[in-house]
Amino acid sequence: MLSTRGVTSPPSYTTPPPSPLDTLTPDYIPHDEEYAAQQPHVDEIITSRRAFQRTMVPEDMVGTLIYLLSPLLSFVTGQNIWVNAADRDSTRR
C-alpha cells in the first residue's frame, strides 16, 4: 500500500482472481411444443445424426451439470462440454 513513507506492504486481496468458466452446451431440445409441431422434421434430422437415436430431453443434461458443480472439476478450466449424444457431425463445429 502507498503511504507517506512509500510502499509499506503489498495490497491484500479478499477474492481470488477470475478464472476461465466452464460451460455446458446442449444439443437441440424440443422445448416448445408449438414450434416442434410446426417443424417436426428438425427433430427427426438431428436425432438421425446421433449415436443414441432418440429425442434429447432436459434431464439428459443433469449428469454433466452435477460433474460441473462437483469437486471433480477442480483441475478443469475453460472447457465447453457438449451434451449431444455423440452427434456424428459435432466434430465440424
ChimeraX attribute file (.defattr): number of C-alpha atoms within 10 A of each C-alpha:
attribute: neighborCount
match mode: 1-to-1
recipient: residues
	/A:1	9
	/A:2	10
	/A:3	8
	/A:4	6
	/A:5	6
	/A:6	8
	/A:7	10
	/A:8	10
	/A:9	9
	/A:10	8
	/A:11	9
	/A:12	7
	/A:13	7
	/A:14	6
	/A:15	6
	/A:16	6
	/A:17	6
	/A:18	6
	/A:19	8
	/A:20	9
	/A:21	10
	/A:22	14
	/A:23	14
	/A:24	13
	/A:25	11
	/A:26	16
	/A:27	20
	/A:28	16
	/A:29	15
	/A:30	17
	/A:31	11
	/A:32	8
	/A:33	10
	/A:34	9
	/A:35	10
	/A:36	14
	/A:37	11
	/A:38	9
	/A:39	11
	/A:40	12
	/A:41	11
	/A:42	13
	/A:43	16
	/A:44	13
	/A:45	10
	/A:46	19
	/A:47	20
	/A:48	14
	/A:49	17
	/A:50	19
	/A:51	12
	/A:52	13
	/A:53	14
	/A:54	14
	/A:55	16
	/A:56	22
	/A:57	13
	/A:58	12
	/A:59	7
	/A:60	14
	/A:61	17
	/A:62	11
	/A:63	10
	/A:64	14
	/A:65	14
	/A:66	12
	/A:67	11
	/A:68	17
	/A:69	11
	/A:70	10
	/A:71	9
	/A:72	10
	/A:73	12
	/A:74	9
	/A:75	6
	/A:76	11
	/A:77	12
	/A:78	10
	/A:79	11
	/A:80	11
	/A:81	14
	/A:82	16
	/A:83	19
	/A:84	22
	/A:85	19
	/A:86	15
	/A:87	18
	/A:88	12
	/A:89	10
	/A:90	13
	/A:91	7
	/A:92	5
	/A:93	4
